[in-house]
């Protein structure tokens, strides 16, 4: 092989490995410019919307927004205490329902299942499809699950938690599998060589090594669920609840439900309160995302 060919091959390999290219043609520059413009335009639209919402809701950034209940009589002092507490209760039971089941399913599919079996391939195919199913479908599925379990009441913590757990379950399974798959095979092989069983290796070596990725994926799934309103509408969550939840069968509302209700009102005070509630919901979501980033950076390992 000639020296020129060898040099060209090394340059190509280096470009592919680093993700950089020396191509400066008109087409490539135009495509790069379009990508940067799309990114800039999307970010600017998001920033403008957030600033407009924050400015609109600024008059209601007070203690009553969090400590008071909703009120149709006094729209200027309506609060979201029931919605905030309801969302927190939903996230708690959603995590209790979805996280153990999702992690167990991911470990089975990644560490114990036989990929050549038709039922395992069928499960994996459906997991990929379920991750893209519209959220409202999970509300319908939760109603069917509640009816199968014999619960006739609607708008309770259990129904909302089941709907949101079904919503994020495929996400947790997929992210957990990716985190487990990222653990080097040498760790498994070393554990097995020392006489540990597959279960002991998975429980004591593979799973602890994958905890940062699992925690990050789980928190991001919960941050998606906390902002969903469509499944909660299907399971019958009300918007005018004026008491704190007391148990799994207690009637509740959620912050997205209250925002959805107030945005349909024509009174300016309700619109202002809805904008302030949107900011509160954004803070909750950003807080979950920040927690996920902290866990990832705190416990991330380099193999």
C-alpha positions, 0 to 999 in steps of 0.5 A: 500500500502506498504512503499516500493511500495510508495517509488518506486512510489514517485521516479518514479514520481520525475524522470518523473517530473524532467526529470532525471532518475537513469537508468545507464544501458549500453544501456541508457549510449550508447544512451546518448553518441550518443546524445551528439556526434550528438550534438557536431558533428553538432555544430562543422560542423556548426562552421567550415563552418561559420569560413571557409566562414568568412575567405574566405570573409575576403578580402571583408569586406569593405564599398563597400560591402554594399554601392556599387551595383553589378558589372560584370566588376569589380568583386573585388569591387562588392557590395550588396546594392540593395540586402540588401535594397531589403531584408529589403523592403521584410521583411517590407511588408512581416510583414505587410501582414502576421502578422495582418492576422496571429494574427487575424486567431490565435485569431479566432481559439483559442478564438472564433471558435467552435472546433467541427465544421468540417470547423474549424477542416479542417483549423487546419489540413491544418495549420499543413500541410502547416507548412511543405510544401517546400518553393518553393511551396509558390512561385508557389502560389504567382505567382497564387495570382499575376495572379489572382490580374491582375499583369503581372510584375514579380520580384517586391516587391509585388510578393516577399512579398506575397510569403514570407508572405504565407511562414511564415503565418502558423508559425505565426498562430501556434506560436500565438495560442501557446502564447494565449493558455499559458495565464491562464484561470483565467485571462479570467474568471476574465475579463468575471466575471467583465462584459467584453465581449469575444472580450473585454477580448481577446483584452484587457487581452489575447492579451497583455498577449501573446505579448512576445510569439507572437513577438518572433514567428513572428521575428523567422518567419521573420528570416527564410523568409529573408534567403529564395531564392527558392520562390523569384526565382519562382516570378521572382526576378532578380539578376542584379538590380542596383537601390534602390527600390522605392515602392511596384511595384518596381523591386528588388533583394534580398541578397539570390538571389545575393549570389545564383548568385555569387556562380555559377560564377567561378571567385575567386573574385565573390566567395570571394564576395559571402562569404562576403555576406553570413556573412552579411546575417548571421549577419542580421539573428542573429540580428533578433534572438537576438531581439526575445530573448531580447523581450522574456526575457524583457516581459516574464511573470511567471504565 
